[in-house]
Amino acid sequence: MPQHISLPARITAAGNKPKLIDEYMGRIHTGSTQVSIARMRSPEGWVEPAQRPEFAEHTFVIRGMLRVEYDGGSLDVRSGELVYVEPGERVRYSTPEPGGAEYVAICLPAFSPDTVHREE
């Protein structure tokens, strides 16, 4: 039977400024360990610590620009674009432009604070 998820769970975000994370599918809201799907809204100037997650992450930008720093460079991912990060790759996300950004993150397997491996 299809499962209808009409409301997400609000999750506390890491970073220097408040960011909204609404998880529709994942460990916290549905108990899924296979996949997590979350809508993110981060303000201008938001930066989170670098991480080396054990999961693959697909991030689709809906509005604004998401900067993805990685060993060797950075990417600016804009509205209508997607970035894919392999498990074990070191990355740091930020939203430096005016207005911040809105995006959807899909993690396989599901995001977990124990497997994201954020730097101090």
SERO-4910 file (N, C-alpha, C, O; in steps of 0.05 Angstrom, whole numbers):
BEGIN
 pado doro    nc1    nc2    nc3   cac1   cac2   cac3    cc1    cc2    cc3    oc1    oc2    oc3
  Met    A     17    -24      0      0      0      0     18     25      0     37     26     15
  Pro    A     12     45    -16     27     69    -16     26     83     11      6     82     25
  Gln    A     48     96     18     49    111     43     49    140     37     67    150     23
  His    A     29    155     47     27    184     42     39    198     66     31    194     89
  Ile    A     59    215     60     72    230     81     66    260     76     77    273     59
  Ser    A     47    270     91     37    297     86     53    318    101     53    342     93
  Leu    A     65    311    123     80    330    139    108    319    146    110    295    152
  Pro    A    128    335    144    155    326    151    161    329    181    145    340    196
  Ala    A    184    319    189    195    323    216    216    345    213    233    344    196
  Arg    A    216    364    231    236    386    232    260    376    247    258    366    269
  Ile    A    284    379    235    309    369    246    328    392    251    329    411    235
  Thr    A    342    391    273    362    411    279    386    409    260    396    387    255
  Ala    A    395    432    250    416    432    231    443    440    243    444    454    263
  Ala    A    465    431    231    491    440    238    498    465    222    487    469    201
  Gly    A    516    481    232    524    505    218    525    530    235    517    529    258
  Asn    A    533    551    222    537    576    237    512    593    240    511    611    257
  Lys    A    491    587    224    465    601    225    442    581    225    446    558    217
  Pro    A    419    589    235    396    571    234    389    563    205    388    581    188
  Lys    A    384    538    201    376    527    175    352    509    180    352    495    200
  Leu    A    333    509    162    310    491    165    314    465    150    321    465    126
  Ile    A    311    443    164    312    416    151    285    403    157    279    398    180
  Asp    A    271    396    136    246    382    139    249    354    126    250    352    101
  Glu    A    251    334    142    254    306    132    227    294    127    210    291    144
  Tyr    A    223    285    102    199    271     94    202    241     96    184    227    104
  Met    A    226    231     90    232    203     91    260    200    104    278    215     96
  Gly    A    262    182    123    289    179    135    287    166    163    265    159    173
  Arg    A    310    165    176    312    151    202    294    164    223    282    150    239
  Ile    A    293    191    223    279    205    245    249    204    240    234    198    259
  His    A    240    211    216    211    214    211    197    187    205    175    183    216
  Thr    A    208    170    189    194    145    182    209    120    190    198     98    188
  Gly    A    233    123    201    248     99    209    263     86    186    275     65    189
  Ser    A    262     98    162    275     86    139    306     88    142    316    110    147
  Thr    A    319     66    138    349     67    137    359     65    109    383     69    104
  Gln    A    341     60     90    349     57     62    354     84     48    372     87     32
  Val    A    337    104     54    338    129     40    328    151     58    310    147     75
  Ser    A    339    175     55    328    198     68    323    220     47    340    223     29
  Ile    A    301    234     50    294    255     32    286    279     49    267    277     65
  Ala    A    300    301     45    295    325     62    296    350     46    312    353     27
  Arg    A    278    368     53    278    395     41    294    413     59    289    414     84
  Met    A    313    428     48    330    446     63    325    475     55    321    481     31
  Arg    A    326    492     74    325    521     69    345    534     87    343    535    111
  Ser    A    366    545     74    388    557     89    391    586     82    388    594     58
  Pro    A    398    603    101    400    632     97    426    640     83    445    624     82
  Glu    A    427    664     74    451    676     63    473    675     85    468    682    108
  Gly    A    497    666     77    519    665     96    521    640    113    539    638    130
  Trp    A    503    621    108    504    596    123    527    579    114    532    576     90
  Val    A    541    566    133    563    548    127    562    526    148    557    531    171
  Glu    A    567    501    139    568    479    158    596    467    158    611    472    140
  Pro    A    603    453    179    629    440    180    633    420    157    614    409    147
  Ala    A    658    417    149    664    396    129    656    369    140    656    364    164
  Gln    A    650    351    122    642    324    129    652    304    109    660    311     87
  Arg    A    653    279    118    661    256    100    641    234    105    647    214    119
  Pro    A    617    237     93    595    218     99    599    190     88    613    186     67
  Glu    A    587    170    101    588    143     91    566    137     70    566    116     59
  Phe    A    549    157     65    527    153     47    531    171     22    546    190     22
  Ala    A    518    163      0    517    179    -24    496    201    -20    476    196     -8
  Glu    A    502    225    -31    483    247    -28    478    260    -55    496    268    -69
  His    A    452    261    -62    443    274    -86    428    300    -77    409    298    -62
  Thr    A    437    323    -86    425    348    -77    415    364   -101    431    371   -119
  Phe    A    389    369   -102    376    384   -124    369    412   -113    354    414    -94
  Val    A    380    433   -126    375    460   -118    349    470   -131    346    470   -155
  Ile    A    331    480   -114    305    490   -123    307    521   -127    297    531   -147
  Arg    A    321    534   -109    323    563   -110    350    572    -99    359    560    -79
  Gly    A    362    592   -111    388    602   -101    412    586   -110    411    574   -132
  Met    A    433    587    -94    458    573   -101    469    559    -77    470    571    -55
  Leu    A    478    534    -80    491    519    -59    520    515    -68    525    504    -89
  Arg    A    538    524    -51    567    520    -56    575    493    -43    569    488    -20
  Val    A    590    478    -59    600    452    -50    630    452    -52    641    451    -74
  Glu    A    644    454    -29    673    453    -29    682    424    -26    670    409    -10
  Tyr    A    702    417    -41    713    389    -39    743    391    -41    754    412    -49
  Asp    A    757    370    -34    786    370    -36    793    375    -66    787    358    -83
  Gly    A    806    397    -71    814    404    -98    797    426   -111    804    434   -134
  Gly    A    776    436    -98    761    457   -111    733    461    -99    728    453    -76
  Ser    A    716    474   -115    689    479   -106    671    481   -131    679    486   -153
  Leu    A    645    476   -125    624    478   -146    603    496   -136    596    496   -112
  Asp    A    592    513   -153    568    529   -147    545    516   -162    544    516   -186
  Val    A    526    505   -147    504    490   -158    479    508   -156    471    517   -134
  Arg    A    467    514   -179    445    534   -180    418    521   -184    416    497   -190
  Ser    A    398    538   -182    370    529   -186    367    512   -211    376    520   -233
  Gly    A    355    489   -208    350    470   -230    373    451   -235    373    435   -254
  Glu    A    394    452   -218    417    435   -221    420    416   -198    408    420   -176
  Leu    A    435    394   -202    438    374   -182    468    368   -178    483    369   -198
  Val    A    476    362   -154    504    354   -148    502    327   -135    485    322   -118
  Tyr    A    521    309   -142    522    282   -130    549    280   -116    570    286   -128
  Val    A    549    271    -91    573    267    -76    575    237    -68    557    226    -56
  Glu    A    598    225    -75    603    197    -69    607    193    -39    616    211    -25
  Pro    A    600    169    -29    606    163     -1    637    165      4    653    157    -13
  Gly    A    644    176     26    672    179     34    686    204     23    709    209     30
  Glu    A    672    219      6    684    243     -5    681    266     15    659    270     27
  Arg    A    702    282     20    701    304     38    689    328     25    698    336      3
  Val    A    667    339     37    653    362     26    645    381     48    644    374     71
  Arg    A    641    406     40    629    426     58    609    443     42    616    453     21
  Tyr    A    585    445     53    564    460     40    561    488     52    566    492     75
  Ser    A    553    507     34    548    534     44    529    548     24    525    539      1
  Thr    A    516    569     34    499    586     17    507    615     20    495    630     35
  Pro    A    527    623      5    539    650      9    523    673     -5    528    696      2
  Glu    A    506    667    -23    493    689    -39    469    700    -25    456    687     -8
  Pro    A    461    725    -32    437    738    -20    413    720    -24    409    709    -46
  Gly    A    396    718     -4    372    702     -5    376    673      2    356    658      5
  Gly    A    401    664      6    406    636     13    397    617     -8    399    623    -32
  Ala    A    388    593      0    380    573    -20    360    554     -8    357    551     16
  Glu    A    345    541    -27    326    520    -20    334    496    -37    338    499    -61
  Tyr    A    336    472    -25    344    449    -40    334    424    -27    325    424     -4
  Val    A    335    401    -42    326    375    -32    350    357    -32    364    355    -52
  Ala    A    355    344     -9    377    325     -7    366    297     -4    348    292     11
  Ile    A    377    279    -21    369    251    -20    394    235    -13    414    236    -28
  Cys    A    394    220      9    417    205     18    412    175     17    390    166     26
  Leu    A    431    160      7    430    131      4    455    118     16    476    124      6
  Pro    A    453    102     37    430     98     54    423    124     69    436    145     65
  Ala    A    403    123     85    392    147     99    413    161    116    431    149    128
  Phe    A    411    188    116    428    204    133    427    195    162    406    187    172
  Ser    A    450    196    175    452    191    203    474    208    215    495    211    203
  Pro    A    469    220    239    490    235    252    515    218    257    537    229    258
  Asp    A    511    192    260    534    174    265    550    168    240    573    159    242
  Thr    A    539    172    216    553    165    192    561    190    175    572    186    153
  Val    A    555    214    184    561    238    168    590    247    173    603    258    155
  His    A    601    241    196    629    247    203    637    276    198    654    282    181
  Arg    A    624    294    212    630    323    210    656    329    226    661    317    246
  Glu    A    671    348    214    695    357    228    687    377    250    666    390    248
  Glu    A    705    379    269    700    398    291    704    426    282    701    445    298
***
